[in-house]
Amino acid sequence: MSISPLPPVVAPLPFWLRGPFAPVSDELTSDELLVEGELPPALEGFYFRNGPNPKDGASSHWWFGDGMVHGIRLGGGKAHSYRNRYVRTARYTGRAVGPEGDDAAAIRARRVRGGGTSNTNIIAHGGRLLSLVEAALPVELTSELATRGPYDFGGALERPMTAHPKVCPTSGELHFYSYQAVPPYLTYHVADRAGNIVASRELEVSGPSLMHDFAITADHALFFDSPARMTRDWGDGMPFTWREGMPARIGVVSRPGRGPEGVAPRWFEFASGHLGHTTNAFARGSTLVLEGVRYERFEASPPRLYRWEMDLATGATHESAVDAERAIEFPRIDDRRVGLEHRQTYALELTEPVDGVPTAAALRRYDHVTGVSELADLAGGRAAGEPVFVPREGRGDDDDGWVQSLVCDDGRGGSELGIWESGRFASPPVAKVRLPRRVPFGFHGSWVPMSAVAPHEG
């Protein structure tokens, strides 16, 4: 009697390698895309979105896949092109950039200068298009997504740059920071509107922590010191551990030229928790208000939209949930309101969890004046991506413009760029740009006007 062997046990793929997260295997260029509805003629520029897409189809964590940028060019009421390209970092090409040697300093310098995974965000500033990850220098791209190489602000930056810089809408300055596992743990930088670093300041902090995002007001910069402590340099594994019982802290410093400099941050303590992404910060009298996404514990709890308040006159603090029921992430505002009080928050509502992982995502808008929130009509889509608000030129209301989001349509196995008129947010999109491929659920993106990258094209 023969006994048939049992079939091998196949472990299920992790969430970031399947479903709407699954990587794609090629780079495409497609012209004259199909549009359903009517594209607003005022949208003249590029929608760019960055995200992890491991070139070998596997990675040990969602955060660690090679960066791939997807770009859609709009203009004249038409969708002219789509393309997706890997960011050619040292990790992707296998060609080291930086000093030789095997000591920790040389290894760190190669990683920083090599661009890391460069998979988190993409912005335009000073005429340059920059792909970002918080563990390395930016990587400059052309508007056609060809890689130019690491960008160090003319030699002025030798440390990692956050993937979440902020542009002051009044000065045009780019505010950003470097955080790392070795001293100095935190350095605050400011570049002028042309991209020249005009200020760098090392800030005192209790030690290295996961500092994924920050915020600015008209006069201050705010940093979040998390119980998620950084224990070593970035590598293939997660370099953080959770410190039980440690309170969360928000540090406040004056922006250069807006107050006393060289002074240590003023730290305000809050209940233990972790800040994911910030929405915005602003001053209301002597009180600073920071809005963002709070996790009870890093990577182990649903995200909630929160507000933290700090009275600079009395030292009093207060924190409360904007939405205590829904899982909310990737909050965005009209970027003209950065550092100023905003009325509207656009965000992702993560839904239909399976084993703790959301399998769908909706677009939700919060009106902080009326207290009402509403969902966008995804018109058959299943998993929306981060919303990006594009204001109507010449209008100042942060509810007068369009909301863009990449939406995965499981029914047809593809993706589309949805565009909603913000004044009719709960209605179906005014236009859907059909893309030639599915775009994996990724991280962050930007709307970039045509002229914003022109000075360095070639």
C-alpha positions as CSV (number, residue, x, y, z in Angstrom):
1,M,0.0,0.0,0.0
2,S,1.4,3.3,-1.0
3,I,0.8,6.6,0.8
4,S,0.6,9.7,-1.2
5,P,2.8,12.5,0.3
6,L,1.0,15.5,1.7
7,P,1.0,18.6,-0.5
8,P,3.6,21.2,0.7
9,V,2.3,23.9,2.9
10,V,2.5,27.2,1.1
11,A,2.5,30.2,3.4
12,P,0.2,33.0,2.3
13,L,1.9,36.1,0.8
14,P,2.1,39.1,3.2
15,F,-0.4,41.8,2.5
16,W,2.1,44.1,0.7
17,L,2.7,41.5,-2.0
18,R,-0.9,40.6,-2.9
19,G,-4.2,42.2,-3.8
20,P,-4.2,45.9,-4.4
21,F,-0.7,46.1,-2.9
22,A,0.9,43.6,-5.2
23,P,3.9,44.9,-7.2
24,V,3.9,45.3,-11.0
25,S,6.7,43.9,-13.0
26,D,7.3,46.3,-15.9
27,E,7.7,49.9,-16.9
28,L,5.2,51.4,-19.4
29,T,4.7,54.5,-21.4
30,S,1.2,55.1,-22.8
31,D,-0.1,58.1,-24.7
32,E,-3.6,59.6,-25.1
33,L,-5.4,57.9,-22.2
34,L,-9.1,57.3,-22.2
35,V,-11.1,59.7,-20.1
36,E,-14.6,59.1,-18.8
37,G,-16.4,62.4,-18.0
38,E,-14.8,65.8,-18.5
39,L,-11.3,66.8,-17.4
40,P,-11.1,70.3,-16.0
41,P,-9.1,72.4,-18.5
42,A,-7.5,74.2,-15.6
43,L,-5.5,71.1,-14.7
44,E,-2.2,71.7,-16.5
45,G,0.5,69.6,-15.1
46,F,1.5,66.2,-13.7
47,Y,0.0,63.9,-11.0
48,F,2.9,61.9,-9.5
49,R,2.7,59.1,-7.0
50,N,5.5,57.2,-5.3
51,G,5.4,53.8,-3.6
52,P,7.2,50.6,-2.9
53,N,7.5,48.1,-5.8
54,P,10.2,45.5,-5.1
55,K,12.1,44.7,-8.3
56,D,12.4,41.0,-7.5
57,G,8.8,40.8,-6.4
58,A,9.6,40.3,-2.7
59,S,10.4,42.3,0.4
60,S,10.5,41.8,4.1
61,H,8.2,44.7,4.9
62,W,5.8,47.0,3.0
63,W,8.2,49.9,3.7
64,F,11.2,48.2,2.1
65,G,10.3,47.8,-1.6
66,D,12.2,49.7,-4.3
67,G,10.6,53.0,-5.2
68,M,8.5,53.3,-8.3
69,V,6.9,56.6,-9.4
70,H,3.8,56.7,-11.5
71,G,3.1,59.9,-13.5
72,I,0.1,61.1,-15.4
73,R,0.3,64.3,-17.6
74,L,-2.9,66.4,-17.9
75,G,-3.5,69.5,-20.0
76,G,-6.1,71.2,-22.2
77,G,-8.8,68.9,-20.9
78,K,-6.9,65.8,-22.1
79,A,-4.9,63.0,-20.4
80,H,-1.7,63.0,-22.5
81,S,0.3,60.2,-21.0
82,Y,1.0,57.7,-18.3
83,R,4.4,56.3,-17.4
84,N,5.9,54.4,-14.4
85,R,9.6,54.1,-13.7
86,Y,11.7,52.7,-10.9
87,V,13.9,55.2,-9.1
88,R,17.4,54.1,-10.0
89,T,19.0,54.3,-6.6
90,A,22.3,52.5,-5.6
91,R,20.2,49.8,-4.1
92,Y,18.3,49.3,-7.3
93,T,21.3,49.4,-9.7
94,G,23.7,47.6,-7.4
95,R,26.3,50.4,-7.9
96,A,27.5,51.9,-4.6
97,V,27.6,55.7,-4.3
98,G,29.8,57.3,-1.6
99,P,33.0,56.6,0.3
100,E,34.8,53.2,0.3
101,G,35.3,51.3,3.5
102,D,33.4,48.9,5.8
103,D,33.2,51.0,9.0
104,A,29.9,52.2,10.2
105,A,30.4,55.8,9.1
106,A,31.3,54.8,5.5
107,I,28.4,52.3,5.3
108,R,26.0,55.0,6.6
109,A,27.3,57.6,4.1
110,R,26.9,55.2,1.2
111,R,23.3,54.4,2.2
112,V,22.5,58.1,2.6
113,R,24.1,59.2,-0.7
114,G,22.8,56.1,-2.6
115,G,19.2,57.2,-2.1
116,G,18.0,54.2,0.0
117,T,14.7,52.8,-1.4
118,S,13.5,56.3,-2.4
119,N,9.9,55.0,-2.3
120,T,7.9,57.3,-0.1
121,N,7.0,60.7,-1.6
122,I,7.7,63.0,-4.5
123,I,7.7,66.8,-4.5
124,A,8.8,69.7,-6.7
125,H,10.9,72.5,-5.3
126,G,13.3,75.0,-6.7
127,G,12.6,73.7,-10.3
128,R,13.6,70.2,-9.3
129,L,11.5,67.0,-9.0
130,L,12.6,65.0,-5.9
131,S,11.9,61.5,-4.9
132,L,12.1,61.0,-1.1
133,V,12.6,58.5,1.6
134,E,13.5,59.4,5.2
135,A,16.6,57.2,5.4
136,A,18.6,58.9,2.6
137,L,19.2,61.9,0.4
138,P,16.5,62.8,-2.2
139,V,16.9,61.5,-5.7
140,E,16.3,64.0,-8.5
141,L,14.1,62.9,-11.5
142,T,13.1,64.5,-14.7
143,S,9.4,65.0,-15.4
144,E,9.6,61.9,-17.6
145,L,10.8,60.1,-14.5
146,A,14.3,59.4,-15.6
147,T,16.7,59.3,-12.6
148,R,19.3,62.1,-12.5
149,G,20.9,61.0,-9.2
150,P,21.2,61.9,-5.5
151,Y,20.5,65.5,-4.7
152,D,22.4,67.1,-1.8
153,F,21.4,70.8,-2.2
154,G,24.7,71.7,-3.7
155,G,26.8,69.8,-1.1
156,A,25.0,71.4,1.9
157,L,23.2,68.2,3.0
158,E,25.0,65.1,4.2
159,R,22.3,63.5,6.3
160,P,19.0,61.8,5.5
161,M,16.1,64.1,4.5
162,T,12.5,63.5,5.7
163,A,10.0,62.3,3.2
164,H,7.6,64.9,4.5
165,P,9.0,68.4,4.0
166,K,6.7,71.4,4.3
167,V,6.5,74.4,1.9
168,C,5.6,77.7,3.6
169,P,2.9,79.2,1.4
170,T,3.9,82.8,2.3
171,S,7.8,82.6,2.1
172,G,8.1,79.7,-0.4
173,E,10.7,78.1,1.9
174,L,11.1,74.4,2.2
175,H,11.2,73.2,5.8
176,F,12.6,69.7,6.5
177,Y,14.7,67.7,8.9
178,S,17.1,64.8,9.3
179,Y,16.8,62.2,11.9
180,Q,19.1,59.3,12.4
181,A,20.3,56.6,14.9
182,V,23.6,58.4,15.8
183,P,24.2,62.0,17.0
184,P,23.1,64.5,16.1
185,Y,19.7,62.7,16.3
186,L,17.7,65.6,14.9
187,T,18.6,68.5,12.6
188,Y,16.2,71.1,11.3
189,H,16.8,72.6,7.9
190,V,15.3,75.4,5.8
191,A,15.9,76.0,2.1
192,D,14.8,79.1,0.2
193,R,12.3,79.0,-2.7
194,A,15.2,78.5,-5.1
195,G,16.4,75.4,-3.2
196,N,19.4,76.8,-1.3
197,I,19.7,75.7,2.3
198,V,19.8,78.9,4.4
199,A,19.5,77.5,7.9
200,S,20.4,74.2,9.7
201,R,20.0,73.7,13.4
202,E,20.8,70.6,15.5
203,L,18.0,70.1,18.1
204,E,18.3,68.5,21.5
205,V,16.1,65.4,21.8
206,S,16.0,62.5,24.3
207,G,17.4,60.1,21.7
208,P,16.6,58.7,18.3
209,S,12.9,57.9,17.7
210,L,10.8,57.2,14.7
211,M,10.0,60.7,13.4
212,H,8.2,60.1,10.2
213,D,6.5,63.5,9.9
214,F,6.4,67.0,11.5
215,A,4.6,70.3,11.0
216,I,5.1,74.0,10.8
217,T,3.0,77.0,11.8
218,A,3.6,80.6,10.7
219,D,6.3,81.0,13.5
220,H,7.2,77.5,14.8
221,A,8.2,74.0,13.8
222,L,6.8,71.0,15.7
223,F,8.5,67.7,16.2
224,F,7.1,64.4,17.6
225,D,9.2,62.4,20.0
226,S,7.7,58.9,19.9
227,P,8.0,55.8,22.2
228,A,8.9,54.1,18.9
229,R,12.7,54.3,19.6
230,M,15.3,53.9,16.8
231,T,17.8,51.3,17.9
232,R,20.1,51.2,14.8
233,D,20.6,52.4,11.3
234,W,18.1,51.6,8.6
235,G,18.7,48.2,6.9
236,D,16.7,45.3,5.8
237,G,14.9,45.0,9.1
238,M,12.7,47.4,11.1
239,P,15.1,49.5,13.3
240,F,12.5,50.4,16.0
241,T,11.4,49.1,19.3
242,W,8.5,50.3,21.5
243,R,9.4,51.7,24.9
244,E,6.5,50.9,27.3
245,G,5.4,53.6,29.5
246,M,7.2,56.4,27.7
247,P,5.0,59.5,27.1
248,A,4.7,61.0,23.7
249,R,6.2,64.5,23.4
250,I,5.8,67.4,21.0
251,G,8.8,69.8,20.7
252,V,8.3,73.4,19.6
253,V,11.1,75.6,18.2
254,S,10.9,79.0,16.5
255,R,11.3,79.0,12.8
256,P,14.5,80.9,11.6
257,G,13.9,84.6,11.8
258,R,10.6,84.2,13.6
259,G,11.9,84.0,17.2
260,P,14.8,83.2,19.5
261,E,17.3,80.7,17.9
262,G,19.8,78.4,19.5
263,V,17.2,77.6,22.2
264,A,16.4,74.0,23.0
265,P,13.0,72.8,22.0
266,R,10.2,73.3,24.5
267,W,8.7,69.9,25.0
268,F,5.1,69.1,25.9
269,E,4.1,65.7,27.2
270,F,1.1,63.7,26.1
271,A,-0.3,60.2,26.6
272,S,1.9,57.4,25.2
273,G,1.2,56.9,21.5
274,H,2.7,57.4,18.1
275,L,2.2,60.0,15.4
276,G,1.9,58.7,11.9
277,H,1.3,61.5,9.4
278,T,0.5,65.1,10.3
279,T,-2.3,67.0,8.6
280,N,-1.2,70.5,9.6
281,A,-0.4,72.8,12.5
282,F,-1.5,76.4,13.3
283,A,-1.7,79.0,16.0
284,R,-4.9,80.0,17.7
285,G,-4.0,82.8,20.0
286,S,-1.2,81.5,22.3
287,T,-2.2,77.9,21.6
288,L,-0.6,75.8,18.9
289,V,-2.8,73.1,17.4
290,L,-1.4,70.0,15.7
291,E,-3.6,67.7,13.7
292,G,-2.5,64.3,12.6
293,V,-2.9,60.5,12.8
294,R,-2.4,58.9,16.2
295,Y,-1.6,55.2,16.9
296,E,-2.1,53.9,20.4
297,R,1.0,51.8,19.6
298,F,3.3,51.7,16.6
299,E,2.2,49.1,14.0
300,A,-0.3,47.5,16.5
301,S,-3.4,49.7,16.6
302,P,-5.9,51.4,14.2
303,P,-5.0,55.0,13.3
304,R,-7.3,57.8,14.5
305,L,-7.5,61.4,13.4
306,Y,-6.4,63.5,16.4
307,R,-5.6,67.0,17.6
308,W,-3.0,68.0,20.1
309,E,-3.0,71.5,21.7
310,M,-0.2,73.3,23.5
311,D,-0.7,76.7,25.2
312,L,2.6,78.5,24.9
313,A,1.6,81.0,27.6
314,T,0.4,78.6,30.3
315,G,2.0,75.3,29.3
316,A,-1.4,73.6,29.4
317,T,-2.0,70.7,27.0
318,H,-5.1,69.0,25.6
319,E,-5.6,66.1,23.1
320,S,-8.7,64.7,21.6
321,A,-9.9,62.6,18.7
322,V,-11.4,64.3,15.7
323,D,-12.8,60.9,14.8
324,A,-12.6,58.2,17.4
325,E,-14.5,55.5,15.4
326,R,-12.9,55.3,11.9
327,A,-9.5,54.2,10.8
328,I,-8.1,57.3,9.1
329,E,-4.7,57.8,7.4
330,F,-2.9,59.9,4.7
331,P,-4.6,63.2,5.7
332,R,-4.1,66.1,3.3
333,I,-5.1,69.7,3.1
334,D,-5.0,72.6,0.6
335,D,-1.2,73.2,0.6
336,R,-1.9,77.0,0.6
337,R,-3.0,76.5,4.2
338,V,0.2,74.9,5.5
339,G,0.9,76.5,8.9
340,L,-2.4,78.3,8.9
341,E,-5.8,77.2,10.2
342,H,-7.5,75.0,7.7
343,R,-11.2,74.2,7.4
344,Q,-11.1,71.0,5.3
345,T,-9.1,67.7,5.9
346,Y,-9.1,65.2,3.1
347,A,-8.1,61.6,4.1
348,L,-8.3,57.9,3.5
349,E,-10.8,55.8,5.5
350,L,-9.4,52.3,5.7
351,T,-12.2,49.7,5.6
352,E,-13.0,46.0,5.3
353,P,-10.1,44.7,7.4
354,V,-9.0,41.1,7.0
355,D,-6.6,39.8,9.7
356,G,-6.1,43.4,10.7
357,V,-5.3,44.6,7.2
358,P,-7.7,46.9,5.3
359,T,-8.8,45.5,1.9
360,A,-10.6,48.7,0.8
361,A,-10.2,52.4,1.3
362,A,-12.6,55.3,0.9
363,L,-12.1,59.1,0.6
364,R,-13.5,61.1,3.5
365,R,-13.5,64.8,4.0
366,Y,-13.8,66.6,7.4
367,D,-15.3,70.1,7.7
368,H,-13.9,71.5,11.0
369,V,-16.4,74.4,11.0
370,T,-19.6,72.4,10.6
371,G,-18.2,69.2,12.2
372,V,-19.6,67.2,9.4
373,S,-17.7,64.5,7.5
374,E,-18.7,62.9,4.2
375,L,-17.5,60.2,1.8
376,A,-16.7,60.7,-1.9
377,D,-18.5,58.5,-4.4
378,L,-15.8,56.2,-5.8
379,A,-18.0,55.3,-8.7
380,G,-17.4,51.6,-8.5
381,G,-13.8,51.8,-7.3
382,R,-12.7,49.7,-4.3
383,A,-9.4,51.0,-2.9
384,A,-8.7,54.8,-3.2
385,G,-5.2,56.2,-2.6
386,E,-4.1,59.3,-0.8
387,P,-6.2,62.4,-1.8
388,V,-4.4,65.4,-3.3
389,F,-6.2,68.7,-3.4
390,V,-5.6,71.1,-6.3
391,P,-7.0,74.6,-5.7
392,R,-8.8,76.5,-8.4
393,E,-6.5,79.3,-9.5
394,G,-7.4,82.7,-8.1
395,R,-9.7,81.3,-5.4
396,G,-8.7,81.2,-1.7
397,D,-11.2,78.7,-0.3
398,D,-9.8,75.3,0.7
399,D,-13.0,73.8,-0.7
400,D,-12.8,75.3,-4.1
401,G,-10.8,73.1,-6.4
402,W,-10.4,69.4,-7.2
403,V,-9.5,66.3,-5.3
404,Q,-7.3,63.7,-7.1
405,S,-6.8,60.0,-6.1
406,L,-5.6,56.9,-7.7
407,V,-8.3,54.3,-7.4
408,C,-8.0,50.5,-7.8
409,D,-11.0,48.9,-9.5
410,D,-10.9,45.2,-8.6
411,G,-13.8,44.5,-11.0
412,R,-11.7,45.2,-14.1
413,G,-8.3,44.6,-12.5
414,G,-7.1,48.1,-13.4
415,S,-6.6,51.6,-11.9
416,E,-7.8,55.1,-12.7
417,L,-7.1,58.6,-11.6
418,G,-10.3,59.9,-10.2
419,I,-10.9,63.7,-10.1
420,W,-13.7,65.1,-7.8
421,E,-14.9,68.7,-7.8
422,S,-14.5,69.6,-4.1
423,G,-17.7,71.5,-4.0
424,R,-19.5,68.3,-5.0
425,F,-17.3,65.9,-3.1
426,A,-20.0,63.3,-2.3
427,S,-21.0,63.1,-6.0
428,P,-19.3,60.8,-8.5
429,P,-16.0,62.1,-10.0
430,V,-16.2,64.6,-12.7
431,A,-13.5,62.7,-14.6
432,K,-11.8,59.3,-14.5
433,V,-8.6,58.7,-16.4
434,R,-8.3,55.1,-17.3
435,L,-4.7,53.8,-16.9
436,P,-3.2,51.0,-18.9
437,R,-2.3,49.0,-15.8
438,R,-3.1,48.4,-12.2
439,V,-1.2,50.8,-9.9
440,P,-0.3,49.2,-6.6
441,F,-1.6,50.8,-3.5
442,G,1.3,53.1,-2.5
443,F,2.3,56.0,-0.4
444,H,2.3,59.7,-1.3
445,G,2.0,61.9,-4.3
446,S,1.8,65.5,-5.6
447,W,0.2,67.6,-8.2
448,V,3.0,69.5,-10.0
449,P,2.2,72.3,-12.4
450,M,3.9,72.1,-15.8
451,S,6.3,75.0,-15.1
452,A,7.5,73.7,-11.7
453,V,10.1,71.4,-13.1
454,A,10.9,73.2,-16.4
455,P,14.2,75.0,-15.4
456,H,16.1,71.7,-15.0
457,E,14.6,69.7,-17.9
458,G,17.0,68.6,-20.6
